[in-house]
């Protein structure tokens, strides 16, 4: 007997992205599911077959928790309102939960084909190795070797694993609440599975302003979170900050000691050339955008991570989008 799945979609208001998401959900080849919609305010239109819960203006993490409490499913499938599942999304993911193989399953969130040039370029920045390193498979096709967490835009979780261990999303976090939940599952000895066949198509933020604001939020909240639960397996999240610190330290030391300038110049040139060649390999037509996007994403995320790491504020409560 197939498990029943609750698809949980948090959002602010009804827009074309949500409608497209629901259209794609209606085309899923897996039929044993319900849809739970979590808007700020009750929509002025009906969504047949979906259950709607007005949440007020709260973080997505708190919306997802309402969805968890109201769900009827054995498996909880989280997706963003600006993402669209492939038709076999559930049928590819659900078998991993059989016989306790996995507590959580995810896969890549590929860029929507309908996105604009600057939005697609943002996706290309993330899906090339120089842009996201070991996490690049989250945004393209390939295996994901660095499995500490899975993003909530494409995340399925066994409900009983949450209930038995009293786990929910951290409602104090604007972002990184999915990472924290995954860290907690792994700490309990639960297995996370990333499958390149469990696919959603996700709208990207446009280069450069919206994309960089998003990655500032990601870096800041991830820095705050890892201050509480760092382990060596999560060290790759530090790499953009290492680039920031190396650049700042290298500039300062080179100003004080001229003999260091050639070495610092060579290493920075290598980094910039790697970013440039990665952009060329991904899409030569967009390569100037990708080069700038890769470098600015690294420095934005890296500085924000340090801000979150060093923040003296109470957890994520003071963080606003």
C-alpha positions in Angstrom: 0.0 0.0 0.0 1.4 3.4 -1.0 1.9 6.0 1.8 -0.3 9.1 1.7 1.6 12.3 1.0 0.8 15.8 2.2 2.2 18.5 -0.1 2.8 21.6 2.0 3.1 25.0 0.2 3.8 28.2 2.2 3.3 31.6 0.4 2.4 35.2 1.0 -0.3 35.7 -1.6 -1.7 34.1 -4.7 0.4 34.8 -7.9 1.1 33.1 -11.2 3.9 31.1 -9.7 1.6 29.4 -7.2 -1.0 28.7 -9.9 1.7 27.1 -12.1 2.9 25.0 -9.1 -0.7 23.8 -8.5 -1.1 23.0 -12.2 2.0 20.8 -12.1 0.9 19.1 -8.9 -2.3 18.2 -10.7 -0.2 16.4 -13.3 1.7 14.2 -10.8 1.7 10.5 -11.7 1.3 9.7 -7.9 -2.3 10.1 -6.9 -2.4 9.5 -3.1 -1.8 13.0 -1.9 -3.3 16.1 -0.4 -2.3 19.8 -0.9 -2.1 22.2 2.0 -1.9 25.9 1.2 -0.6 28.4 3.7 -1.1 32.0 2.7 -0.9 35.1 4.8 -4.6 35.9 4.1 -7.4 33.7 2.9 -7.4 33.9 -0.9 -10.3 35.5 -2.7 -10.6 32.4 -5.0 -11.2 28.7 -4.4 -8.6 26.0 -5.0 -10.6 22.7 -5.4 -8.9 19.7 -3.8 -6.6 21.8 -1.6 -7.0 22.7 2.1 -6.2 26.4 2.9 -5.1 27.7 6.2 -4.7 31.5 6.8 -1.5 32.0 8.7 -1.0 35.8 9.1 2.4 37.4 8.3 4.8 34.8 9.8 8.1 33.2 8.6 7.9 30.3 6.1 9.2 28.0 8.9 6.2 28.8 11.0 3.9 28.3 8.0 5.4 24.9 7.4 4.9 23.9 11.0 1.2 24.7 10.7 1.1 22.5 7.6 2.8 19.7 9.6 0.2 19.9 12.4 -2.7 20.0 9.9 -1.4 17.3 7.6 -2.9 13.8 7.2 0.0 12.3 5.3 2.6 9.7 6.2 5.1 11.6 4.1 5.4 15.4 4.2 6.4 17.0 0.9 7.6 20.6 1.1 7.9 22.8 -2.0 8.0 26.5 -2.5 5.2 28.3 -4.3 7.5 29.5 -7.0 8.7 25.9 -7.8 7.1 23.3 -10.0 7.5 19.5 -9.5 8.3 17.2 -12.3 5.4 14.7 -13.0 7.3 11.9 -11.3 8.5 13.9 -8.3 6.6 11.9 -5.7 6.8 8.5 -7.5 10.6 8.9 -7.6 10.9 10.1 -3.9 8.4 7.9 -2.0 10.2 4.5 -2.6 13.2 5.8 -0.5 11.0 5.8 2.6 10.1 2.1 2.3 11.6 -0.1 5.1 13.1 2.8 6.9 15.7 3.6 4.2 15.4 7.3 4.6 14.0 9.9 7.0 14.3 12.7 4.4 14.6 12.8 0.7 15.4 15.6 -1.7 16.8 16.4 -5.1 17.8 19.2 -7.5 15.8 22.3 -7.9 16.6 23.3 -11.5 16.0 26.7 -13.0 12.6 27.3 -14.6 12.9 27.3 -18.4 10.6 30.3 -18.4 12.9 32.5 -16.3 14.4 35.7 -17.8 18.0 35.9 -19.0 19.2 37.5 -15.7 17.2 34.9 -13.7 18.6 32.0 -15.7 22.1 33.5 -15.2 21.5 33.4 -11.5 20.7 29.7 -11.8 23.9 29.1 -13.8 26.0 30.8 -11.2 24.7 28.4 -8.6 24.9 25.2 -10.8 28.6 25.6 -11.7 31.2 24.2 -9.5 33.0 27.5 -9.0 29.7 29.1 -7.9 28.5 26.5 -5.3 31.3 24.0 -5.0 30.0 20.7 -3.6 26.5 22.0 -3.5 26.3 22.7 -7.2 24.3 19.5 -7.8 21.4 21.0 -5.9 20.9 23.4 -8.9 21.9 21.1 -11.8 22.1 17.5 -12.7 24.5 15.2 -10.8 25.1 13.5 -7.6 25.3 15.4 -4.3 28.3 14.2 -2.3 28.2 16.7 0.6 25.0 15.7 2.3 24.4 17.5 5.6 21.1 19.1 4.7 18.4 19.4 2.0 16.6 22.6 0.9 12.9 23.0 1.8 12.0 23.9 -1.8 12.3 20.2 -2.5 12.2 18.2 0.7 10.2 15.2 1.7 10.2 14.0 5.3 8.7 11.0 7.1 6.1 12.5 9.5 6.6 9.9 12.2 10.3 10.8 12.5 9.3 14.4 13.4 6.5 13.4 15.8 8.5 10.8 17.6 11.4 13.2 18.3 9.4 16.4 18.8 11.0 18.1 15.7 9.6 21.1 13.8 11.2 23.9 11.8 12.8 26.6 13.9 10.3 29.5 13.7 12.9 32.0 14.7 14.8 31.6 11.5 13.9 33.4 8.2 16.2 31.0 6.3 18.3 27.9 7.2 15.4 26.4 9.1 15.5 23.5 6.7 19.2 23.0 7.4 18.6 22.9 11.1 15.9 20.3 10.8 18.2 18.1 8.7 21.0 18.6 11.1 18.7 17.4 13.9 17.6 14.3 12.0 21.2 13.4 11.2 22.1 13.8 14.9 19.4 11.2 15.7 21.1 8.8 13.3 18.5 9.3 10.5 19.5 9.0 6.9 19.1 11.8 4.3 18.9 10.9 0.6 19.6 13.1 -2.3 18.4 11.7 -5.6 19.1 13.5 -9.0 15.7 12.0 -10.2 13.6 13.8 -7.5 13.3 17.1 -9.4 11.5 20.4 -9.1 11.9 23.5 -11.3 12.5 26.6 -9.2 12.2 30.3 -10.1 15.5 32.1 -9.6 16.2 35.6 -8.2 17.5 38.0 -10.8 21.1 39.0 -11.0 22.3 41.1 -9.3 20.3 42.8 -6.6 17.6 40.3 -5.8 20.0 37.3 -6.1 22.6 38.9 -3.8 20.0 40.0 -1.2 18.8 36.4 -1.1 22.3 35.1 -0.6 23.0 37.7 2.1 20.0 36.3 4.0 21.2 32.7 3.5 24.8 33.5 4.6 23.7 35.4 7.6 21.3 32.8 9.0 23.6 29.9 8.2 26.4 31.6 10.1 24.2 32.1 13.1 23.0 28.5 12.9 26.4 27.0 12.6 27.6 29.0 15.6 25.3 26.7 17.6 25.8 23.4 15.8 29.1 23.4 13.9 30.8 20.1 13.0 33.7 19.3 10.6 31.2 17.9 8.1 29.7 21.4 7.7 33.1 23.1 7.1 32.3 23.7 3.4 29.8 26.4 4.5 32.9 28.4 5.6 34.6 28.6 2.2 33.1 31.9 1.0 34.1 33.5 4.3 37.6 32.1 4.0 37.8 33.9 0.6 36.7 37.1 2.2 39.2 36.8 5.1 42.0 35.8 2.8 41.3 38.8 0.6 41.1 41.2 3.5 44.2 39.8 5.2 46.2 39.6 2.0 45.5 43.2 1.1 46.5 44.3 4.6 49.7 42.2 4.7 50.7 43.2 1.2 50.4 46.8 2.1 52.7 46.3 5.1 55.1 43.9 3.4 55.7 44.4 -0.3 57.4 41.0 -0.7 54.1 39.3 -0.2 52.4 41.1 -3.0 53.5 38.7 -5.8 52.2 35.7 -4.0 48.9 37.4 -3.0 48.5 38.7 -6.5 49.1 35.2 -8.0 46.6 33.5 -5.7 43.9 36.0 -6.3 44.5 35.8 -10.0 44.1 32.1 -9.9 40.8 32.5 -8.0 39.5 35.0 -10.5 40.6 32.9 -13.5 38.9 29.9 -12.0 35.7 31.9 -11.7 36.0 33.2 -15.3 36.7 29.8 -16.8 33.9 28.2 -14.9 31.5 30.8 -16.3 32.8 30.2 -19.8 32.4 26.4 -19.4 28.8 26.8 -18.2 27.6 29.3 -20.8 30.0 31.3 -22.8 27.3 33.7 -24.0 26.6 34.6 -20.4 30.2 34.4 -19.1 30.6 38.1 -18.1 27.4 37.9 -16.0 28.5 34.5 -14.6 32.0 35.7 -13.7 30.6 38.7 -11.8 27.8 36.7 -10.3 30.2 34.0 -8.9 32.6 36.5 -7.3 29.8 38.7 -5.9 27.9 35.7 -4.6 31.0 34.4 -2.8 31.8 37.8 -1.1 28.1 38.6 -0.3 27.5 35.2 1.3 30.9 35.1 3.0 30.5 38.6 4.6 26.9 37.8 5.7 28.1 34.4 7.2 30.6 36.2 9.3 28.0 38.7 10.4 25.7 35.9 11.5 28.5 34.0 13.2 29.6 37.1 15.2 26.1 38.5 15.9 25.1 39.0 19.5 21.4 39.1 18.7 19.0 36.5 20.1 19.0 33.8 17.5 17.0 34.6 14.3 14.2 36.7 15.9 15.7 40.0 14.8 16.4 38.9 11.2 14.0 40.3 8.6 13.9 39.9 4.9 
